[in-house]
Amino acid sequence: MNNIQKYFRYRQALIDQYLKGDMTKSEYLQKNYEAVINNDIGPFRYIDTVEKGLYNYQYYNALAKEMRKASTCKIDYELRKDYRHQSNYYYHKKDMATKKVLKMIDYKGIEAYFVKVKSKVLKGRLFEIVCSDYYGMILHSTNLDILKRLREEGVFSEGSRVSLIDEYVNEKY
């Protein structure tokens, strides 16, 4: 088993703990963040496998969420603004990894749709991409280029559905 596979196995163990109620969403996010920053395998500059792309997705998503969380702390405006900027940068990198993965799998074995969310900001914007052939990975994005391509490829279902991980998606952290 390579290091990427070890990471995904560890991540699944964290998810299982979260689903059992042994861990809060904040605890899950913190442990996942620690796992990616303390891991010596990424992010990858050159994505030549789906696994590397999915790892980069997780890596940048963890960093984006950490910066977003930091931006809500009671700190001065400029620092909060900088954290939000960094968060948006990491979300952009996550979306680049998503695009690469979707291209590598040629949009096969996936389904995508908008998810029902409590957040007014994300309503009608957040969509879910289910990659059942790859670790059962569930990706999320609000990127309009990705959405457009999913529609062009005929794998996006219009309307909104309850997320496969609804409790997680709609729980604040």
VENTA-V835198 format. One record per pair of residues at least 12 apart in sequence whose ideal C-beta (glycine too) atoms are under 10 Angstrom apart, sorted by the first residue. I is the first residue (numbers start at 1). J is the second residue. D is the distance in Angstrom with one decimal. If there is no record, write none. Layout:
i/j/d
I/J/D
I/J/D
//
This chain:
i/j/d
2/41/8.4
2/51/8.1
3/39/7.0
3/40/7.6
3/41/4.5
3/42/8.9
3/55/9.1
4/39/9.1
4/41/6.3
4/42/8.0
4/44/9.2
4/49/8.4
4/51/4.8
4/52/6.9
4/54/8.2
4/55/5.2
4/58/9.8
5/51/7.4
5/55/9.8
5/135/9.1
6/35/9.8
6/39/8.7
6/41/9.0
7/32/9.5
7/35/6.4
7/36/7.5
7/39/5.9
7/41/7.1
7/42/8.5
7/51/9.5
7/54/9.8
7/55/6.6
7/58/7.6
7/59/9.3
8/51/7.9
8/54/7.7
8/55/7.8
8/58/8.2
8/134/9.4
8/135/5.3
8/137/8.6
9/135/9.3
10/31/8.8
10/32/8.8
10/35/5.9
10/39/9.1
11/28/9.4
11/31/9.1
11/32/6.3
11/35/6.9
11/36/9.1
11/55/9.8
11/58/6.9
11/62/9.8
11/135/8.5
11/137/10.0
12/135/7.5
12/136/8.7
13/31/9.6
14/27/8.7
14/28/5.5
14/29/9.4
14/30/9.9
14/31/5.4
14/32/6.0
14/35/7.7
15/28/7.3
15/32/9.0
15/136/9.9
15/165/8.7
15/168/8.6
17/31/8.6
18/31/9.3
18/32/9.7
18/165/9.6
18/167/9.1
18/168/7.2
18/171/9.7
19/165/9.0
19/167/8.4
19/168/8.6
24/171/8.4
24/173/8.0
25/167/8.8
25/168/6.4
25/169/9.8
25/171/4.8
25/172/7.7
25/173/4.7
26/65/10.0
26/69/8.0
26/171/9.3
26/172/9.0
26/173/4.8
27/173/9.4
28/168/8.1
28/171/9.9
28/173/8.6
29/61/9.5
29/62/7.3
29/65/5.5
29/66/7.5
29/68/9.9
29/69/7.4
29/168/9.9
29/173/5.7
30/62/9.4
30/65/9.6
30/66/8.2
30/69/8.8
30/173/9.3
31/62/9.8
32/58/7.3
32/59/9.8
32/61/8.6
32/62/5.3
32/65/8.5
32/66/9.5
33/59/9.6
33/61/9.5
33/62/4.5
33/63/7.3
33/65/7.2
33/66/5.0
33/69/9.0
34/62/8.8
34/66/9.7
35/58/8.8
35/59/9.6
35/62/7.8
36/55/8.2
36/56/9.7
36/58/6.3
36/59/4.6
36/60/8.8
36/61/8.8
36/62/4.7
36/63/7.4
36/66/9.6
37/59/8.3
37/62/7.5
37/63/7.6
37/66/8.5
39/55/8.7
39/58/10.0
39/59/8.3
41/55/7.1
41/59/9.1
42/55/5.3
42/56/6.2
42/58/8.7
42/59/5.1
42/60/9.4
43/55/7.5
43/56/4.9
43/57/9.7
43/58/9.6
43/59/4.7
43/60/6.8
43/63/9.0
43/90/10.0
43/93/7.6
43/97/8.2
44/56/5.7
44/59/8.6
44/97/8.8
44/100/9.9
47/96/9.0
47/97/6.8
47/100/4.9
47/101/7.8
47/103/9.8
47/104/7.7
48/100/9.5
48/104/8.6
49/101/9.6
49/104/7.7
50/100/8.9
50/101/5.7
50/102/9.8
50/104/5.3
50/105/6.1
50/131/8.4
50/133/8.9
50/134/5.7
50/135/9.5
50/137/9.2
51/101/9.4
51/134/7.8
51/135/8.5
52/97/8.6
52/100/8.7
52/101/9.0
52/104/9.5
53/96/9.3
53/97/5.1
53/98/7.8
53/99/8.9
53/100/4.8
53/101/3.9
53/102/8.8
53/103/9.0
53/104/6.4
53/105/9.1
53/134/9.2
54/97/7.6
54/98/9.2
54/100/9.8
54/101/6.0
54/104/10.0
54/131/7.8
54/134/6.2
54/135/6.9
54/137/5.7
54/139/8.2
55/97/8.3
56/93/7.4
56/94/7.6
56/96/8.0
56/97/3.9
56/98/9.1
56/100/7.8
56/101/8.6
57/93/9.1
57/94/5.5
57/95/8.8
57/96/9.3
57/97/4.3
57/98/5.9
57/100/9.0
57/101/6.8
57/131/10.0
57/137/7.9
57/139/6.2
57/140/9.7
57/141/9.6
58/94/8.5
58/97/8.7
58/135/10.0
58/137/8.8
58/139/9.6
59/90/8.7
59/93/8.4
59/94/8.2
59/97/8.1
60/89/8.9
60/90/4.7
60/91/7.3
60/92/8.3
60/93/4.2
60/94/3.9
60/95/8.5
60/96/8.2
60/97/6.3
60/98/9.5
61/90/7.5
61/91/7.7
61/93/9.2
61/94/4.9
61/95/9.9
61/97/8.8
61/98/9.6
61/139/8.7
61/140/8.3
61/141/10.0
62/90/8.4
62/94/9.2
63/86/7.9
63/87/8.1
63/89/8.9
63/90/4.4
63/91/9.2
63/93/8.2
63/94/8.6
64/86/8.1
64/87/4.8
64/88/7.7
64/89/8.0
64/90/3.6
64/91/4.6
64/92/8.8
64/93/8.1
64/94/6.2
65/87/7.7
65/90/8.4
65/91/9.1
65/94/9.9
65/173/7.4
66/83/9.1
66/86/9.1
66/87/8.1
66/90/8.5
67/82/8.9
67/83/4.9
67/84/7.4
67/85/8.5
67/86/4.4
67/87/3.8
67/88/8.5
67/89/8.3
67/90/6.3
67/91/9.2
68/83/7.4
68/84/7.2
68/86/9.0
68/87/4.3
68/88/8.9
68/90/8.9
68/91/8.6
68/173/8.9
69/83/8.6
69/87/8.7
69/173/6.7
70/82/9.4
70/83/4.6
70/84/9.2
70/86/8.5
70/87/8.2
71/83/3.7
71/84/4.6
71/85/9.0
71/86/8.4
71/87/6.4
72/84/9.5
72/173/9.5
91/141/8.4
91/142/8.3
91/143/8.4
92/143/8.3
94/139/8.6
94/140/9.1
94/141/7.7
94/143/9.0
95/139/9.5
95/141/5.7
95/142/8.6
95/143/4.3
95/144/10.0
95/145/7.9
95/146/6.2
96/143/9.2
96/146/9.9
97/139/9.0
98/129/7.2
98/131/9.8
98/139/5.6
98/140/9.0
98/141/5.8
98/143/7.3
98/145/10.0
98/146/5.9
99/141/9.3
99/143/8.0
99/145/7.3
99/146/6.1
99/149/7.6
101/129/8.9
101/131/7.4
101/134/7.9
101/137/8.5
101/139/7.7
102/129/7.4
102/131/8.6
102/139/8.7
102/146/7.2
102/149/7.1
102/150/7.6
102/153/8.1
102/155/8.9
103/149/8.7
104/134/10.0
105/131/7.1
105/133/7.5
105/134/7.4
106/153/8.5
107/129/9.7
107/149/7.8
107/150/7.3
107/152/8.9
107/153/4.0
107/154/8.2
107/155/5.4
107/156/9.8
108/131/9.7
108/133/8.0
108/153/9.2
108/155/8.6
109/130/9.1
109/131/6.7
109/132/6.2
109/133/4.2
109/134/8.0
109/155/9.3
110/129/5.8
110/130/6.2
110/131/5.2
110/132/7.6
110/133/8.2
110/134/9.0
110/137/9.4
110/139/8.8
110/150/8.2
110/153/8.8
110/155/5.6
110/156/9.6
111/128/8.6
111/129/7.7
111/130/5.2
111/131/9.1
111/132/8.2
111/150/9.3
111/155/6.1
111/156/8.2
111/157/6.7
111/161/9.8
112/127/5.8
112/128/6.5
112/129/4.5
112/130/7.2
112/131/9.7
112/139/8.7
112/141/9.0
112/146/8.6
112/147/8.1
112/149/9.9
112/150/4.7
112/151/8.7
112/153/9.1
112/155/5.6
112/156/4.6
112/157/7.1
113/127/6.3
113/128/6.1
113/129/8.7
113/130/8.6
113/150/9.2
113/155/9.5
113/156/6.7
113/157/4.4
113/158/7.7
113/159/7.0
113/160/6.8
113/161/5.1
113/162/10.0
113/163/9.2
114/126/6.9
114/127/5.0
114/128/7.8
114/147/9.0
114/156/8.7
114/157/8.6
114/158/7.9
114/159/7.0
114/160/4.0
114/161/7.3
114/163/9.6
115/127/6.6
115/128/4.9
115/138/9.8
115/140/7.6
115/160/6.2
115/161/6.4
115/162/7.1
115/163/4.1
115/164/8.7
115/165/9.0
115/166/7.6
115/169/6.2
115/170/8.9
116/159/9.9
116/160/5.0
116/161/6.7
116/162/5.4
116/163/7.1
116/166/7.4
116/169/8.8
116/170/8.2
117/140/10.0
117/160/8.4
117/162/9.9
117/163/7.8
117/166/8.9
117/169/6.4
117/170/6.1
118/166/9.9
118/169/8.8
118/170/4.9
118/171/9.2
118/172/8.7
119/169/9.1
119/170/7.8
119/172/8.9
121/142/9.3
122/140/9.2
122/142/6.9
122/169/8.8
122/170/9.6
123/160/8.5
124/142/9.7
124/160/7.6
125/141/9.2
125/142/4.5
125/143/9.6
125/144/9.0
125/147/9.0
126/140/6.0
126/141/7.6
126/142/5.6
126/160/9.2
126/163/8.5
126/169/7.7
127/139/9.1
127/140/7.0
127/141/6.2
127/142/7.3
127/143/8.9
127/146/8.1
127/147/6.2
127/150/7.6
127/156/7.5
127/157/9.8
127/160/8.7
127/161/9.9
127/163/9.7
128/140/5.7
128/141/8.6
128/160/9.6
128/161/7.8
128/162/9.8
128/163/5.5
128/164/6.9
128/165/8.3
128/166/9.9
128/169/8.1
129/141/7.0
129/146/7.9
129/147/9.8
129/150/7.2
129/155/8.4
129/156/8.9
130/155/9.8
130/163/9.7
130/164/6.5
132/164/10.0
136/164/8.9
138/163/7.8
138/164/5.7
138/165/5.9
138/168/9.3
138/169/9.2
140/163/8.2
140/165/9.1
140/169/7.4
//
